[in-house]
Amino acid sequence: MNMNEYPGATWRKSRYSNGQAECVEVAGNLPGIVAVRDSKDPDGPALAFRREQWRAFAATVKARVNTA
């Protein structure tokens, strides 16, 4: 999806990005979805996930990081 399809999106980088330019940005303020984009290409395509999908993905990543 093109970024123009997400008017009003508030994008944020992970606090773990340490100011790096190569990060993903997440917009969690959209009704029913969480959008994700490449910070290097803010006008490029983005992925959209249902909130349940995003929570499951984030929980899996956190679990794997905590066991590494």
C-alpha positions as CSV (number, residue, x, y, z in Angstrom):
1,M,0.0,0.0,0.0
2,N,1.1,3.5,-0.7
3,M,1.7,5.9,2.2
4,N,-1.1,8.2,0.9
5,E,-3.5,5.5,1.9
6,Y,-2.7,6.2,5.6
7,P,-3.5,9.8,6.2
8,G,-3.1,10.8,9.8
9,A,-0.6,8.0,10.5
10,T,1.8,8.8,13.4
11,W,5.0,7.0,12.6
12,R,7.6,6.0,15.3
13,K,10.9,4.1,15.3
14,S,11.8,1.5,17.9
15,R,13.6,2.9,20.9
16,Y,16.2,0.2,20.1
17,S,17.1,1.9,16.8
18,N,19.7,4.2,18.5
19,G,19.1,6.9,15.8
20,Q,20.1,4.6,13.0
21,A,18.7,5.4,9.6
22,E,18.0,1.8,8.6
23,C,14.9,1.0,10.7
24,V,11.3,0.1,10.4
25,E,8.7,2.6,11.5
26,V,5.3,1.6,12.9
27,A,2.0,3.5,13.0
28,G,-0.2,2.1,15.6
29,N,-2.8,4.9,15.7
30,L,-4.8,3.7,12.7
31,P,-8.3,2.1,13.2
32,G,-8.0,-1.7,13.2
33,I,-4.5,-1.9,11.7
34,V,-0.9,-1.4,12.4
35,A,1.1,-0.1,9.5
36,V,4.9,-0.8,9.0
37,R,7.3,1.0,6.6
38,D,11.0,1.2,5.8
39,S,12.4,4.4,7.4
40,K,14.7,4.9,4.4
41,D,11.7,5.1,2.1
42,P,8.9,6.9,4.0
43,D,7.0,7.6,0.8
44,G,7.3,4.0,-0.4
45,P,5.0,1.0,0.2
46,A,3.9,-0.1,3.7
47,L,2.6,-3.3,5.1
48,A,-0.6,-3.4,7.0
49,F,-1.4,-5.9,9.7
50,R,-4.5,-6.6,11.8
51,R,-3.8,-5.6,15.4
52,E,-4.0,-9.3,16.5
53,Q,-1.4,-10.3,13.8
54,W,1.0,-7.5,14.9
55,R,0.7,-8.5,18.6
56,A,1.4,-12.1,17.8
57,F,4.4,-11.1,15.7
58,A,5.8,-8.7,18.3
59,A,5.3,-11.3,21.1
60,T,7.2,-13.9,19.0
61,V,10.1,-11.5,18.4
62,K,10.3,-10.5,22.0
63,A,10.3,-14.1,23.2
64,R,13.1,-15.0,20.8
65,V,15.2,-12.0,21.7
66,N,14.8,-12.8,25.4
67,T,16.0,-16.4,25.0
68,A,19.0,-15.5,22.7
